[in-house]
């Protein structure tokens, strides 16, 4: 009975952990990778207990802060994650910054295994002069701004220019282009933040160029995102026909998804539209277009802020996905007052005790087993680099969970000794004045956000500061 009280007092959710001898696993990060790893572990073994630690008071990572507001269907995975978090053998601890509030070594003493699933919160640098000028933003921060990531609240991008240039041609680049050009009435009923909606309503951006260093056959977006651009109300495509030379001939050897994507691009760029589409385009007050075979050389300044971008003109060597962009020596200048770099997210080291490959910006691992660190595992982007969609992350997380389970079965991971799990960590956090937010605390936040959204016909109106989140969670 004594153990029941101690445990219920410290487990953070008031759930009693009856067995102190169960294998205890700790997952760091509550985005898709963390939740899918936890889900697989809980399903595969009836004795495993999983604690998920998250730096922010709110869960779900990039599903909350990365998915475009006008893609609500992608956020449906939150229902699955909520089931996992509500599982009797799972606990969520938000507002705990692992590496700062508690060290990896302290977690290793408390748990049998640790899975690092904390994603990629850094930006890849363009490495060109002028990239730190006002008017230049990373796509990660820009997306964080309109999606309510607390650290991006102060971004207030200047949208007073006519032309924006986005560097990179993946889905994030197209999301940003679409949000910049979409009529605000389209965004009004989404969970975009109110400050972003207000700023976009006043925006003067009328033209967005989406720039890539290689050609149409190497573009990184998917057909859904391209189709949304093609069909965007009050918007017409603006392409360079020469960029598509020889593309239709190369199509016969291309896999089907890439073929469909390229055919839609060719149709948009080269075909004379029908009467109805012609009329729609002629009335459009905004435009977007891809620019291929271009790499940034320098952000040009005027009056101390971005006023244009100098692009190197490339040619391709090789073909297909392996084609390399090679400089021709030519450059061209594009006037623009807004530059958004969408060249990829980057993982950061979490703690000096964890191996980190700073060149590839991943934790070196084999099938999710961290090299030279028994009992440490990783899943998601910190394992693979920032690639793929939520389904890719799901499979890669299940693989990591399988590696961990194999190690438990083979004895490579010793789970025979008793570990205190969250009991000892909760005590450490209490000593350090860190108050974790439990999943029921998140549910209070969720409830407040949903009610606030109802007032303005939105699915939710997000709380934008950690302070507000903590206040609601503890109310």
N, C-alpha and C positions, 0 to 999 in steps of 0.2 A: 504494500500500500504506500509506503514511504516513496518508493521509486515512481509510482504513478503520479504523486503530487509534484515531485521534483521535475519530472519530465513534462507534465502538463504546464508547469509554471514557466519552463524555459523553451518549450518547443516553438514558441512564437505564434502558433496557430491555436494553442490550447489543445492540440491533439496529443493524446498520450501515446508514446512509443512503448508498447509493452515489452518488446524484446530488445534487450541491450546487445544481443549477440548477432543480430541481423547484419548482413553486409551493408555498409553505409557508403553511398556514392554522393559526391558533391559535383554539381554542374555550375560552371561560372558563365553567366550570360543567359538571358531569357528570350532570345530571338528564336526564329524557327529552328536553328541548329540545336540550341539547348533543349527546347521542348521536344523535338523529335527524338533526340538521344534519350531523354528521360522516359518518353512514351514507350520506346522499344525495350528499355531495361525493365520497366514496371510490368510490361506485358509478358516478357520472357521468363521472369522468375518471381515466384510468389513471396520471396523473403527479402528482396532488395528494397532498401529505403533510399529515396532520392531527395536531396535538398538543392533547390535552385537559388543561386545568389545573383542579384542584379544591381548594377550601380544606380539606376534611376528608381524612383518610387513606383514606376509603372512597368508592366511586363510587355513582351511581344516585339521588342527591337524594331527591325526594319519593316515589319508588317504594319506597325503603328506609324513609324517615322520615315519610311522609305517608299512605300507603295503610294502611287498617285491617288489623290482624293477622289478622282472620277473613275477609279477602278475598285468600287466597293466589293465586287465579287471575289477579288483576290484576298480580301481580308477575312473571308469566311473561315479560313484555317484557325482563326482565333477561337472558334467554338470547340475545335478539337483540343487546342492548347488549354482551354479552360477546363475541359474534362480531365486532362492530365494533372493540372494544378490542384484539382479538387479530389484527386485520388487519395485514399486513406494513407498510402505510404509515400506521399509527396508533400513537401513543404516549399513555399516560396518566401524568400527574404529579399525584399526590395530595399533601396537606399543603402546598400552595402557595397562599398567600393573595394573590391578585392585587389590587393597590391598596395592599398593605402590604409583602409580601415582594418584589414586583416591580411596577413601575409600568406603566400602559398605554402610555406613551411608549416604555419599554424594549421592550415586546412589539411595538410598531409598527415599531421599527427592526429587529427580528429576523425579522418575518413579513411576507408580502405583504398579508395581511388578518387581521382579528380579528373573531370572532363572540362577542358577549356573550350568554350564555345562563344567567346566574347566578340567575334566578328571583326570588322575592319572599320575603325572609326577615324583613321587618318586619311589625308588626301595625298594622291600622287602629284608631285610637283611637275609643272611643265618644263621647268628649267630654262626659262627664257627671260631676257631683260623686260622689266615692266610688269611682271605677273603679280606684283604686290601693289600696284596702283589702285586707287579708288575706282570703282566701276568694274573690277575684275573679281569674280567669285568662283568658288568651286561648286560644281553641281551638287555635291554632298551637302554643303552648307545651304545652298539655295533651296534644295528639296526639304532640308531640315527646317528652314524658315517657314515655308508655306504649310508644312505638316506639324508644326508646333513642337519641335525639339527644343527643350529649354535653352541649350547652349547657343542656339541660332536665333533666339528671340530678338536680339539687338541688331540683326543684320541690316534691316531697312534698306534694301537695294534701291538704287536710283534708277527709276524706269522712265526718265524724262527724255530719252533719246528715241530716234526713229528705228535704228537698226541694232539688232543683237546678234552676236556671233557665238555659236556653241561649238566647242572643240570636242570631237568625239561623236560617234554615230551609233551608240548602243541604245537600249531601251530607255535608260535614264535621260540621255540627251533628248530623245523624242518626247518623253514626259515633260521635260522642262520647256521645250518648244511649244508643246500643246497648251500648257498652263499659261505661258506668256501670251498666246494668241487666241485662246478660247474666249468666246463672249462670256462676260461674268455671270450672265443669267444661267449658263450651263454649270457653273461652279457653285452657285448659291445654295444648291441643295446637297452639297457634299460636306465632308468634315474638314475642308480647308479652314485654316484659322481666319478669324475675322480681320485681324490687321493685314494679312496677306490679301484677302478679298478686297478690302478697302484700297490697298495700294494698287492692285491690278485694275480696279475700276477707274483709277486715275492715270493708268499707264499710257505712255505715248508710243510704246513699241508697236510698230506696224509691220516689221519685216524681220524674219529670223533665218539666218543661214547656218546650216548644220554641216560642219567641216570634218572631213576624214582624210587621213594620209594615204589611204589606198583607194581602190576603185569600187564600183557598184557590186562586183562579185565578192567583195570581202566585207561588206557592210555588216555590222554586228547586231542590228535590231531585228525584231521578228515581225511577221506580216501583220499581226493585230495592231501593233503600234503604228506601222506605216499606213494601214488602212484608216486609222483614226485621223492621221494627218491629212490624208487625201480627202476625207469627208468632212473636215473641220468647217463649220459654218463661217461664212463671211471671209473665207481664206482661199487663196489660189496658189497652186504650185509654181515655182520659178526655177527651172532647171537649165543646165547648159548641155545642149544636145551633143556636143563634142565629147563630153565625159562618158557617153554610152557607146562610142565607136567599138565595133567588134564584140559587143556584149551578147547580142542575140545569137551569134554564131557559136559562142562558147557555152551556151546554155544546155546543149544536148548532153554534156558529160557531168551535169551538176545534180547533186541529190535533190529530191523533190521539194522539201521545205525551202531550200535556197532558190530553187527554180521558180516557185510560185511568188516568192518575195521579189525576185528580179523582174519577173514578167509584169508585176504590178508597177514596179518602178519605171520600166520601159514604157508601159502604156501611159503612165502619168506624164512622163517627160517628153515622149515623142509623138504619140498619137493625137490626131486632131479630135478634140472632144465633140460629142453630139450637141445638138442645139440647146438642150436644157442645161447641160454642164457648161457650155460656152457662155450662156446667159448668166449662170451662177458665178462663173469666174470673172466676167466683166463687171459685175456689181460688187465684187469683194473689195473690202477696204484694207485687207491685210494679205501678206504673202509669206511663203516659206520655201526653202529650197535646200537640196544637198549640194555641197561643193566637194568634189573628189580630188584626189592627188595633191593635197595641200597639207603642209605642216607649219605650225606656228614658229616664227623666228623671233618676233619681238612684239610686245604691246606698245603701240605708239601713244604718246601723251600730248595733251594740250591743256594748258592751265592747271597742271598738276594732277590730271586724271586721264583715264583711258579715253582715247578719241579715235582709235583705229587699231588694226592688227596687220602686221606684215607676215605674209605667208610664203613659204618656199614652195615652188612648184616641183612635184615629184613625177617620176615615171616608175612603172612596175617592172621588176625582174622576177621571172617565174610566173606561175599561175595558180589559181585556186587559193585555198586558205594559206598556203605556204608562200604566196607572193610577197616580195619585199619592196618597200618604197625606197627609191634611190633618188637623191637630189639631182636636179638638172642644172642648178646654178641660177635659174630664174627666180625672181620674187615678184609678188604683187601686194599692193596695199589695199585694204578694205576699210573704209571709214565706218566706225561703229562706236557707240557710247557705252555698250554693255558687252563684256566678254565672260562667258561661263565655261569653265574647264570641266569637261565630263570624260576624263581619261582614266578614271578608275579610283576605287577606294583602296585603302592600304591598312593592313593590320599593324598594330604597334606592340612592342614587348610589354608584358604585364608585370614582370617581377624578375630581378636578376637571377633568381634560382631556376628560371625556365629557359631552356635553349631557344634561340631565336635566329632565324636566317634573315639578316637585315637586307640582303640584296633582293631576295624573293619576297620579303615581308610575310613570311609564314613561320609557324613552329615546325621544325623538321620532324617528320613522322613517317611511320610505315603503317599503312592501313589504320591511321588514327592513334597508333601507339607512339608516344613522344620518345624520340631517340635519346638514349642514355638517361632515362628518367623513369624507372619502374613505378607503376601506379599512377602515372600521368598520361592522359589521353587528350585528343583534341578533335573537334568536329566543326563543320561549317567553313566560313571563309578564312579563319585563322589556320585552318588545315590545308585548304586548297588554293587560296587566293580568291579574289572577288569575282567568281564566275557563276554563270547559270542562274536559274530561277528557283522559286521555292521548292519545286519538285526535285531539282538537282540536289539542293541542300538536304531534303528529306532522305534521299538515298544515301548520300555521303554520311549523314548522321546515323542512320541505321547500320551502316558498315562499321562505324566506330563502336557503336553499342555491341555489335557482334564480336568485334575484337576483344572488348572488355569481358564479355560473357565467356568467350573461349578461354581467356586467361584465368578466369575464376574456376572454370571446369578443369583446366589442366593443372592448376596449382601454381601457375606462373605468377598469379596475383593471389597472395595469401589473405584469405578472409576469415581465417580461424580465430584470430585474436579479437577481443572486444574493443570497439572504438566508440568514443562518446558522441561523435557526430555533432549535431547542432547544439547539444547541451553545452559543450565546452566553448563553442564559438559564440553562442548567445551570451555566456558569462563574460567572455573577452570584450564583446561589443558593448555590453552594459558598462563595464569598467571604463571604456573609452568614450562613453557618452553617445554611442551610435545607436539610434533607435530604428530597428528594421521595420519595414512595412510588410505586413503579411498579405496573403491573397484576399482576405476579407477586407483589409485596408484598401487594396486596389478596387474591390467591388464597390466600396463607398465612392471612390473617385469616379469610377465608371458610371455610377448612378447619377452623380452630380453633373457630369459631362453630358449624359444622355438627356437629362431634364433641361439643361441649358440649351441643348440643340433643338429640342421640341419647340421652344419659344420662337425660334427663327426658321423652323422647317428644315432643320439639318439633322443627320443621324447623331451628331454630338458636337458640342462646342468645347474643344480641349482646354484644360487648364494649362497655362503656358509657363509657369515657374515651379521649380521644385518646392519652394516655400508653400505655395498654394496647395500643391499636391499633398504635402505632409500635413498641412492644417486639416484638410478634408479627411485624409486617411485616419487621423487620430481623433476626429470629432466623435 
